[in-house]
Amino acid sequence: MAAKRKSDLHETGDTKMKAAALKYAAKESRVKSLDASETVTPVPSPARQLQDQLQAHYQPLTKQMSVVLVSLLVAFAFVGAWIGANGAVALV
């Protein structure tokens, strides 16, 4: 069952919210448009700085894990070739 909206704006509070928004917008007139002659200085991104810190922190761990992974792959390939060449294990 849907709620029925009151038709009178005074009862719903819409006029109060609109008046408050317009009053706030009138106060916040600090925003101005840029002219072509004005130069804008870029602001460093805190997200980029955090990403760089995280990469610097976890980069050694990533390299170490890749070395371990490659070593395990080589070891399994060697053991598999050795067992396959000897014929000691036969799969049915």
ABEGO torsion letter per residue (X at the ends): XBBBBBABAAAAGAAAAAAAAAAAAAABAABBBBBAABBBBBBBBAAAAAAAAAAAAAAAAAAAAAAAAAAAAAAAAAAAAAAAAAGABBBX
